[in-house]
Amino acid sequence: MESTGREADPIAKGTWSALKQNFSDLFKWEQRVEVRNEYGEARYEWMRPAPLKNPISLMAQLTASNWLYFLVGLASWTADAFDFHALSIQTVKLAAYYDRSNTDISTAITLTLLLRSVGAAFFGAAGDRYGRKWPMVANMIVLGLLQIATIYSATFQQFLAVRSLFGLFMGGVYGNAIAMALENAPVEARGLMSGILQQGYSLGYVFAACANLGVGGSVESWKTTFWIAAGLSIVVGLIRIAFPESKQFRDRKAAGHKSVPASIFWDEVKSMIGREWRMCLYCIFLMTWFNFYSHTSQDSYTTFLRTEKGKNNRIASIASILMKTGACVGGTIIGYLSQWVGRRRAMCVSALISACLIPAWILPNSFGGLAASGFILQFHVQGAWGVIPIHLNELSPPAFRSTFPGLTYQLGNMISSPSAQIVNAIAESISISAVGGPSVPAYGPTMGIMTAIIALGIAVTTAVGPEKRGSHFESAVIGQSADNYDAERKGSDLEKAEESTHVEKK
């Protein structure tokens, strides 16, 4: 951001006043920014975005160490998404295997999403208190083992129980992965890197769809996809063991502060909640919309192609791969543009365009039409999503960059967890004429109407919300007050020792 030298009014305090101010600021090119001097005194001024830089030059700003942290964060998020979508894209196979309806199988998706918030709270807090490394290692290895446990679930009840436990460990991945990846990246490159990072989710979907395509359409073939997912998660966990903790936590350890005392940690958590409760609620609400957005537009897409459009497993898998390839491209491009046009503008425009594209998404019957419209729709759905990692990090209290984004994201996931069940239940309760004439569940109209409502909700919520593009959070960690306390104690001990020496000399 570049200073204009023009002073701005402070950020409004009341909720309603802040909403009006945020909406008004959306239509101003400059951004209202809080600036603090070396004495901690705050003032506000208008800043304009720096000119958009060549993405190659932005990526060149990352050191080898930056790239290592980023790529492992991306790999862990991709493995997490593969693990999740290994189930959602094989709903039809699993329904046949356990002799259940598609809606029954989607109960496992709901349970997974419900328990992710618990994992986000536990592993996010561990990541902010102790460091990013070991919570991530534990998450990834246990996720792989639970994928294997799913394969050996003999009954539907065992299957649901394992998937519930799976959600608990899955919830801890997002917060630690994006915190580690983005806090080690240069400020100017964060919009671009955020867009690339978020597409680990879409990339995981593409890999899962490729695996589903490769193993074929037989009922038992779902197990092979789960074996691949298990191996990917465990390998990422083992790779994370091989390189060091994030720089912020290494610096803390080098200074003699091995961990934050529990009393200091919880004092800072309570203080943060007291100051930032409005921001917490806003981000949970925003992430509820966004999680409905992605799950409603994708989780039942393969089922939609196979039932309503009459496509076989191979054609449905290829169309799903092309759809999520569009997501990867859109998330990267729009995440990159958000560094210049602003986080909120990028998300609002993407959501509104996706709403306009819905008829073209669900009406075609040919493979070409379905693949092209799916690509373009997910370009904008995940385009809006591509801004989310850096937007949440910037809105987060600086020392809580693992807990805050991970927990708000997963609480939104928890609230939206019935999305797949809702789509399946509504679609299966309504019959429409499919290609060739037979009556089939109304997946297309259900997904289309729900996605349109959600896209409009995202546009409105984002338009009235805050933005802190370009904020500097990279050096903040929990327990700085503890560090200060330790320093003061050491200084006091040194003074006492000097006084004692002085007395002895006398």
C-alpha positions as CSV (number, residue, x, y, z in Angstrom):
1,M,0.0,0.0,0.0
2,E,1.2,3.6,-0.8
3,S,0.4,6.6,1.4
4,T,-1.7,9.4,-0.1
5,G,-0.8,11.7,2.8
6,R,-4.5,12.3,3.4
7,E,-5.9,11.8,6.9
8,A,-8.9,9.5,7.3
9,D,-11.6,9.3,9.9
10,P,-11.1,6.5,12.5
11,I,-12.8,3.2,12.0
12,A,-16.4,3.5,13.3
13,K,-17.0,1.9,16.7
14,G,-20.6,0.9,16.7
15,T,-21.7,-2.2,14.8
16,W,-24.3,-0.4,12.5
17,S,-21.9,2.6,12.0
18,A,-19.1,0.2,11.0
19,L,-21.3,-1.6,8.5
20,K,-22.3,1.6,6.8
21,Q,-18.7,2.8,6.8
22,N,-17.5,-0.5,5.3
23,F,-20.1,-0.4,2.6
24,S,-19.2,3.2,1.7
25,D,-15.5,2.4,1.6
26,L,-16.1,-0.5,-0.9
27,F,-16.7,2.2,-3.5
28,K,-13.5,4.2,-2.7
29,W,-10.3,3.1,-4.5
30,E,-8.1,4.1,-1.5
31,Q,-8.3,2.1,1.7
32,R,-8.7,3.4,5.2
33,V,-5.6,2.1,7.1
34,E,-4.5,2.4,10.8
35,V,-0.9,3.5,11.1
36,R,1.0,3.2,14.3
37,N,4.3,5.0,15.2
38,E,7.1,3.7,17.3
39,Y,5.3,4.8,20.5
40,G,2.2,2.8,19.7
41,E,0.1,5.9,18.8
42,A,-2.5,5.3,16.2
43,R,-3.8,7.5,13.4
44,Y,-5.7,6.7,10.2
45,E,-4.9,7.7,6.6
46,W,-6.0,6.8,3.1
47,M,-3.7,4.5,1.2
48,R,-3.8,3.5,-2.4
49,P,-2.8,0.0,-3.6
50,A,0.6,-0.4,-5.1
51,P,0.7,-1.1,-8.9
52,L,0.0,-4.7,-9.7
53,K,3.3,-6.5,-10.2
54,N,4.2,-9.3,-12.5
55,P,3.3,-12.6,-10.7
56,I,6.6,-14.1,-11.7
57,S,8.4,-11.2,-10.0
58,L,6.2,-11.7,-6.9
59,M,7.0,-15.4,-6.7
60,A,10.7,-14.5,-7.1
61,Q,10.5,-12.6,-3.8
62,L,10.1,-15.9,-1.9
63,T,13.3,-17.4,-0.6
64,A,13.9,-21.1,-0.8
65,S,12.8,-21.3,2.9
66,N,9.6,-19.4,2.1
67,W,8.8,-21.8,-0.7
68,L,9.4,-24.8,1.5
69,Y,6.9,-23.7,4.1
70,F,4.4,-22.7,1.4
71,L,4.6,-25.9,-0.6
72,V,4.2,-28.1,2.5
73,G,1.3,-26.0,3.6
74,L,-0.2,-26.4,0.1
75,A,0.5,-30.1,0.2
76,S,-1.2,-30.6,3.6
77,W,-4.3,-28.7,2.5
78,T,-4.4,-30.7,-0.8
79,A,-4.1,-34.0,1.1
80,D,-6.9,-32.8,3.5
81,A,-9.2,-32.0,0.5
82,F,-8.3,-35.4,-1.1
83,D,-9.2,-37.2,2.1
84,F,-12.6,-35.4,2.2
85,H,-13.5,-35.7,-1.4
86,A,-12.5,-39.3,-1.6
87,L,-15.9,-39.9,0.1
88,S,-18.1,-37.2,-1.5
89,I,-17.3,-38.1,-5.2
90,Q,-17.9,-41.8,-4.5
91,T,-21.3,-41.4,-2.8
92,V,-23.0,-43.7,-5.4
93,K,-20.4,-46.5,-4.8
94,L,-20.6,-46.3,-1.0
95,A,-24.4,-46.3,-1.1
96,A,-24.3,-49.6,-3.1
97,Y,-21.6,-51.0,-0.8
98,Y,-23.5,-50.4,2.4
99,D,-26.9,-50.8,0.8
100,R,-28.0,-47.3,1.8
101,S,-29.4,-44.2,0.1
102,N,-27.2,-41.3,-1.2
103,T,-28.7,-39.2,1.6
104,D,-27.6,-41.8,4.2
105,I,-24.1,-41.8,2.9
106,S,-24.0,-38.0,3.0
107,T,-24.6,-38.2,6.8
108,A,-20.9,-39.1,7.0
109,I,-20.1,-35.8,5.3
110,T,-22.3,-34.0,7.8
111,L,-20.6,-35.7,10.8
112,T,-17.1,-35.0,9.4
113,L,-17.9,-31.3,9.0
114,L,-19.6,-31.0,12.4
115,L,-16.5,-32.2,14.3
116,R,-13.9,-30.2,12.3
117,S,-14.5,-27.2,14.5
118,V,-13.5,-29.1,17.6
119,G,-10.2,-30.1,15.9
120,A,-9.7,-26.5,14.7
121,A,-10.0,-25.2,18.3
122,F,-7.6,-27.8,19.8
123,F,-4.9,-28.0,17.1
124,G,-5.2,-24.2,16.3
125,A,-4.5,-23.3,19.9
126,A,-1.6,-25.8,20.0
127,G,-0.2,-24.3,16.8
128,D,-0.4,-20.8,18.3
129,R,1.1,-21.8,21.6
130,Y,3.7,-24.3,20.8
131,G,4.4,-23.9,17.0
132,R,3.0,-25.1,13.7
133,K,5.2,-28.2,13.2
134,W,4.1,-31.0,15.6
135,P,0.3,-30.3,15.5
136,M,0.5,-30.6,11.7
137,V,2.5,-33.8,11.9
138,A,0.0,-35.4,14.2
139,N,-3.0,-34.2,12.1
140,M,-1.6,-35.6,8.8
141,I,-0.4,-39.0,10.1
142,V,-3.6,-39.7,12.1
143,L,-5.8,-38.7,9.1
144,G,-4.0,-41.3,7.0
145,L,-4.6,-44.0,9.6
146,L,-8.3,-43.1,9.8
147,Q,-8.6,-43.4,6.0
148,I,-7.3,-46.9,6.4
149,A,-9.8,-47.5,9.3
150,T,-12.6,-46.4,7.0
151,I,-11.6,-49.1,4.5
152,Y,-12.0,-51.8,7.2
153,S,-15.3,-50.5,8.5
154,A,-17.5,-53.6,8.1
155,T,-20.8,-51.9,9.0
156,F,-22.4,-48.6,8.2
157,Q,-22.4,-47.7,11.9
158,Q,-18.6,-48.3,12.1
159,F,-18.2,-46.2,8.9
160,L,-20.0,-43.3,10.5
161,A,-18.0,-43.6,13.7
162,V,-14.7,-43.5,11.9
163,R,-15.7,-40.6,9.7
164,S,-16.8,-38.6,12.9
165,L,-13.3,-39.1,14.4
166,F,-11.8,-38.3,11.0
167,G,-13.5,-34.9,11.1
168,L,-11.9,-34.1,14.5
169,F,-8.4,-34.5,13.1
170,M,-9.2,-33.0,9.8
171,G,-10.3,-29.7,11.5
172,G,-6.8,-28.9,12.6
173,V,-5.2,-28.8,9.2
174,Y,-6.4,-25.6,7.7
175,G,-5.4,-23.1,10.4
176,N,-1.8,-24.4,10.8
177,A,-1.4,-24.9,7.1
178,I,-2.3,-21.4,6.0
179,A,-0.6,-19.7,8.9
180,M,2.6,-21.5,8.2
181,A,2.4,-20.8,4.4
182,L,1.5,-17.1,4.5
183,E,3.4,-15.8,7.5
184,N,6.6,-16.9,5.8
185,A,5.7,-15.1,2.5
186,P,6.5,-11.5,1.6
187,V,3.6,-9.0,2.1
188,E,3.3,-8.0,-1.6
189,A,3.1,-11.6,-2.7
190,R,0.4,-12.7,-0.3
191,G,-2.6,-12.1,-2.5
192,L,-1.2,-14.3,-5.2
193,M,0.1,-17.0,-2.8
194,S,-3.3,-17.0,-1.0
195,G,-5.0,-17.7,-4.3
196,I,-2.6,-20.6,-5.1
197,L,-2.8,-21.9,-1.5
198,Q,-6.6,-22.1,-1.3
199,Q,-6.6,-24.1,-4.5
200,G,-5.1,-27.0,-2.7
201,Y,-8.7,-27.7,-1.9
202,S,-9.7,-27.8,-5.5
203,L,-6.5,-29.7,-6.4
204,G,-7.4,-32.3,-3.8
205,Y,-10.8,-32.7,-5.5
206,V,-9.1,-33.1,-8.9
207,F,-6.7,-35.7,-7.5
208,A,-9.6,-37.6,-5.9
209,A,-11.7,-37.4,-9.1
210,C,-8.6,-38.7,-11.1
211,A,-8.2,-41.6,-8.6
212,N,-12.0,-42.3,-8.9
213,L,-11.6,-42.3,-12.7
214,G,-8.5,-44.6,-12.6
215,V,-10.0,-47.2,-10.3
216,G,-13.2,-47.6,-12.4
217,G,-16.8,-47.8,-11.5
218,S,-17.1,-51.1,-9.6
219,V,-18.6,-50.9,-6.1
220,E,-15.4,-52.2,-4.3
221,S,-13.1,-49.7,-6.1
222,W,-13.8,-46.9,-3.6
223,K,-11.3,-48.7,-1.2
224,T,-8.4,-48.1,-3.6
225,T,-9.1,-44.4,-3.7
226,F,-9.0,-44.4,0.1
227,W,-5.7,-46.2,0.2
228,I,-4.2,-43.5,-2.1
229,A,-5.6,-40.8,0.2
230,A,-4.1,-42.5,3.3
231,G,-0.7,-42.7,1.7
232,L,-0.7,-39.0,0.6
233,S,-1.6,-37.8,4.1
234,I,1.0,-39.9,5.9
235,V,3.7,-38.9,3.4
236,V,3.0,-35.1,4.0
237,G,3.2,-35.7,7.7
238,L,6.6,-37.4,7.4
239,I,7.9,-34.6,5.1
240,R,6.9,-32.0,7.7
241,I,9.0,-33.8,10.3
242,A,12.0,-33.3,8.1
243,F,12.2,-29.4,8.2
244,P,12.2,-26.9,11.1
245,E,9.6,-24.9,12.9
246,S,8.4,-21.5,11.6
247,K,10.9,-18.7,12.1
248,Q,8.7,-16.9,14.7
249,F,8.8,-19.9,17.0
250,R,12.5,-20.6,16.4
251,D,13.3,-17.1,17.3
252,R,11.3,-17.5,20.5
253,K,13.2,-20.7,21.4
254,A,16.5,-19.0,20.6
255,A,15.7,-16.2,23.0
256,G,15.1,-18.8,25.8
257,H,11.3,-18.8,25.7
258,K,10.5,-22.5,25.0
259,S,6.7,-22.3,25.5
260,V,4.0,-19.9,26.7
261,P,2.9,-20.5,30.3
262,A,-0.7,-21.8,30.4
263,S,-1.9,-18.8,32.5
264,I,-0.5,-16.3,30.1
265,F,-1.9,-18.2,27.1
266,W,-5.4,-18.3,28.4
267,D,-5.2,-14.7,29.6
268,E,-4.4,-13.6,26.1
269,V,-7.1,-15.8,24.6
270,K,-9.7,-14.2,26.9
271,S,-8.4,-10.7,26.2
272,M,-8.6,-11.3,22.5
273,I,-12.2,-12.6,22.6
274,G,-13.2,-9.6,24.7
275,R,-11.7,-7.2,22.1
276,E,-12.5,-9.0,18.9
277,W,-15.8,-10.8,19.5
278,R,-17.6,-8.8,16.8
279,M,-14.8,-9.8,14.3
280,C,-15.1,-13.4,15.4
281,L,-18.9,-13.5,14.8
282,Y,-18.5,-11.7,11.5
283,C,-15.9,-14.2,10.2
284,I,-17.9,-17.2,11.4
285,F,-21.0,-15.8,9.5
286,L,-18.9,-15.2,6.4
287,M,-17.4,-18.6,6.5
288,T,-20.8,-20.2,6.9
289,W,-21.8,-18.6,3.7
290,F,-18.6,-19.7,2.0
291,N,-18.8,-23.3,3.1
292,F,-22.4,-23.6,2.0
293,Y,-21.2,-22.0,-1.3
294,S,-18.5,-24.7,-2.1
295,H,-20.3,-27.8,-0.7
296,T,-23.7,-27.0,-2.3
297,S,-22.0,-26.4,-5.7
298,Q,-19.7,-29.4,-5.7
299,D,-20.4,-32.2,-3.3
300,S,-23.4,-33.6,-5.2
301,Y,-22.1,-32.6,-8.7
302,T,-20.9,-36.1,-9.6
303,T,-24.3,-37.5,-8.4
304,F,-26.1,-34.9,-10.5
305,L,-24.2,-35.9,-13.6
306,R,-24.8,-39.7,-13.0
307,T,-28.5,-39.5,-12.1
308,E,-30.0,-36.5,-13.8
309,K,-27.7,-36.2,-16.9
310,G,-27.3,-40.0,-17.3
311,K,-23.5,-39.9,-17.5
312,N,-21.4,-43.0,-16.6
313,N,-18.6,-43.0,-13.9
314,R,-15.9,-42.1,-16.5
315,I,-17.7,-39.1,-18.1
316,A,-18.9,-37.8,-14.7
317,S,-15.3,-38.0,-13.3
318,I,-13.8,-36.2,-16.3
319,A,-16.4,-33.4,-16.1
320,S,-15.7,-33.1,-12.4
321,I,-12.0,-32.9,-13.0
322,L,-12.5,-30.1,-15.6
323,M,-14.8,-28.3,-13.3
324,K,-12.3,-28.2,-10.5
325,T,-9.5,-27.3,-12.9
326,G,-11.5,-24.1,-13.5
327,A,-11.5,-23.7,-9.7
328,C,-7.7,-23.9,-9.5
329,V,-7.3,-21.3,-12.3
330,G,-9.9,-18.9,-10.9
331,G,-8.7,-19.0,-7.3
332,T,-5.2,-18.2,-8.4
333,I,-6.1,-15.4,-10.8
334,I,-8.6,-13.7,-8.5
335,G,-6.5,-14.1,-5.4
336,Y,-3.7,-12.4,-7.3
337,L,-6.0,-9.5,-8.5
338,S,-7.2,-9.0,-4.9
339,Q,-3.8,-7.6,-4.0
340,W,-4.7,-4.6,-6.3
341,V,-8.5,-4.3,-6.5
342,G,-9.1,-5.2,-2.8
343,R,-10.1,-8.4,-1.0
344,R,-13.8,-7.5,-0.7
345,R,-14.3,-6.2,-4.3
346,A,-12.7,-9.4,-5.7
347,M,-15.0,-11.7,-3.6
348,C,-18.2,-9.6,-4.3
349,V,-17.7,-9.5,-8.1
350,S,-16.8,-13.3,-8.3
351,A,-19.9,-14.3,-6.2
352,L,-22.3,-12.1,-8.3
353,I,-20.9,-13.5,-11.6
354,S,-21.2,-17.1,-10.4
355,A,-24.9,-16.4,-9.6
356,C,-25.5,-15.2,-13.1
357,L,-23.9,-18.3,-14.6
358,I,-26.1,-20.9,-12.8
359,P,-28.6,-21.5,-15.7
360,A,-25.6,-22.3,-18.0
361,W,-24.3,-24.6,-15.4
362,I,-27.3,-26.9,-14.9
363,L,-29.2,-26.8,-18.2
364,P,-26.8,-28.4,-20.7
365,N,-27.0,-32.1,-21.5
366,S,-23.9,-32.6,-23.6
367,F,-20.6,-33.4,-22.1
368,G,-19.0,-30.3,-23.7
369,G,-21.6,-28.0,-22.3
370,L,-21.5,-29.4,-18.8
371,A,-17.7,-29.4,-18.7
372,A,-17.4,-25.8,-20.0
373,S,-20.1,-24.4,-17.8
374,G,-18.8,-26.3,-14.8
375,F,-15.3,-24.9,-15.4
376,I,-16.5,-21.3,-15.7
377,L,-18.8,-21.5,-12.6
378,Q,-16.1,-23.0,-10.4
379,F,-13.6,-20.4,-11.8
380,H,-15.7,-17.8,-9.9
381,V,-16.8,-19.9,-6.9
382,Q,-13.2,-20.7,-6.0
383,G,-12.1,-17.4,-7.3
384,A,-13.9,-15.8,-4.4
385,W,-12.5,-18.6,-2.1
386,G,-9.0,-17.8,-3.3
387,V,-9.0,-14.6,-1.4
388,I,-10.2,-16.2,1.9
389,P,-6.8,-17.5,3.4
390,I,-5.1,-14.1,3.3
391,H,-8.4,-12.2,4.1
392,L,-8.8,-14.3,7.3
393,N,-5.1,-13.9,8.2
394,E,-5.4,-10.1,7.9
395,L,-8.6,-9.9,9.9
396,S,-7.2,-12.2,12.5
397,P,-5.7,-10.9,15.8
398,P,-2.0,-11.1,14.8
399,A,-0.9,-13.6,17.4
400,F,-3.8,-16.0,16.7
401,R,-3.2,-16.7,13.0
402,S,-3.7,-20.5,13.5
403,T,-6.6,-20.5,16.0
404,F,-8.6,-17.7,14.5
405,P,-8.7,-18.6,10.8
406,G,-8.9,-22.3,11.5
407,L,-11.7,-22.0,14.1
408,T,-13.8,-19.5,12.2
409,Y,-13.5,-21.5,9.0
410,Q,-14.4,-24.8,10.8
411,L,-17.3,-23.3,12.7
412,G,-18.7,-22.1,9.4
413,N,-18.1,-25.6,8.2
414,M,-20.0,-27.0,11.2
415,I,-23.0,-24.7,10.6
416,S,-23.1,-25.6,6.9
417,S,-22.4,-29.3,7.6
418,P,-25.9,-30.5,6.5
419,S,-25.5,-28.9,3.1
420,A,-24.9,-32.2,1.2
421,Q,-27.7,-33.8,3.1
422,I,-30.0,-30.9,2.4
423,V,-29.3,-31.0,-1.3
424,N,-29.7,-34.8,-1.5
425,A,-32.9,-34.8,0.6
426,I,-34.6,-32.0,-1.4
427,A,-33.5,-33.5,-4.7
428,E,-34.6,-37.0,-3.9
429,S,-38.0,-35.6,-2.7
430,I,-38.7,-34.0,-6.1
431,S,-38.8,-35.7,-9.5
432,I,-38.0,-34.2,-12.9
433,S,-37.7,-35.6,-16.3
434,A,-34.1,-36.6,-17.2
435,V,-32.4,-37.0,-20.5
436,G,-34.4,-39.6,-22.4
437,G,-37.6,-39.2,-20.3
438,P,-37.3,-41.1,-17.0
439,S,-38.1,-39.4,-13.7
440,V,-35.0,-38.7,-11.6
441,P,-34.2,-36.7,-8.5
442,A,-34.0,-32.9,-9.1
443,Y,-30.3,-32.4,-8.3
444,G,-29.9,-29.6,-10.9
445,P,-32.7,-27.2,-9.8
446,T,-31.9,-27.8,-6.1
447,M,-28.2,-27.1,-6.5
448,G,-28.9,-24.1,-8.8
449,I,-31.4,-22.3,-6.5
450,M,-29.4,-22.9,-3.3
451,T,-26.1,-21.7,-5.0
452,A,-27.8,-18.5,-6.3
453,I,-29.1,-17.6,-2.8
454,I,-25.8,-18.3,-1.2
455,A,-23.8,-16.3,-3.8
456,L,-26.0,-13.2,-3.1
457,G,-25.6,-13.7,0.6
458,I,-21.8,-13.7,0.2
459,A,-21.9,-10.5,-1.9
460,V,-23.9,-8.7,0.7
461,T,-22.0,-10.0,3.7
462,T,-18.6,-9.2,2.2
463,A,-19.8,-5.7,1.0
464,V,-20.6,-4.6,4.6
465,G,-17.6,-6.3,6.3
466,P,-14.1,-5.1,7.2
467,E,-10.9,-5.3,5.2
468,K,-7.2,-5.0,6.4
469,R,-5.4,-5.6,3.1
470,G,-1.6,-5.4,3.5
471,S,-1.5,-5.6,7.3
472,H,1.8,-6.7,8.9
473,F,1.2,-9.8,11.1
474,E,4.3,-11.9,10.4
475,S,6.2,-11.3,13.6
476,A,3.4,-11.5,16.2
477,V,3.2,-14.6,18.4
478,I,1.2,-15.4,21.5
479,G,3.0,-14.8,24.8
480,Q,4.9,-11.6,24.0
481,S,3.7,-10.4,27.4
482,A,5.3,-13.6,28.8
483,D,8.5,-12.7,27.0
484,N,8.4,-9.2,28.4
485,Y,7.8,-10.6,31.9
486,D,10.8,-13.0,31.5
487,A,13.0,-10.1,30.3
488,E,11.9,-7.9,33.2
489,R,12.5,-10.7,35.7
490,K,16.0,-11.4,34.2
491,G,16.7,-7.6,34.4
492,S,15.5,-7.5,38.0
493,D,17.7,-10.6,38.9
494,L,20.7,-8.9,37.2
495,E,20.1,-5.7,39.2
496,K,19.9,-7.7,42.4
497,A,23.1,-9.6,41.6
498,E,24.9,-6.3,40.8
499,E,23.7,-4.8,44.1
500,S,24.9,-7.9,46.0
501,T,28.3,-7.7,44.3
502,H,28.5,-4.0,45.1
503,V,27.7,-4.7,48.8
504,E,30.3,-7.4,49.0
505,K,33.0,-5.1,47.5
506,K,32.2,-2.5,50.2
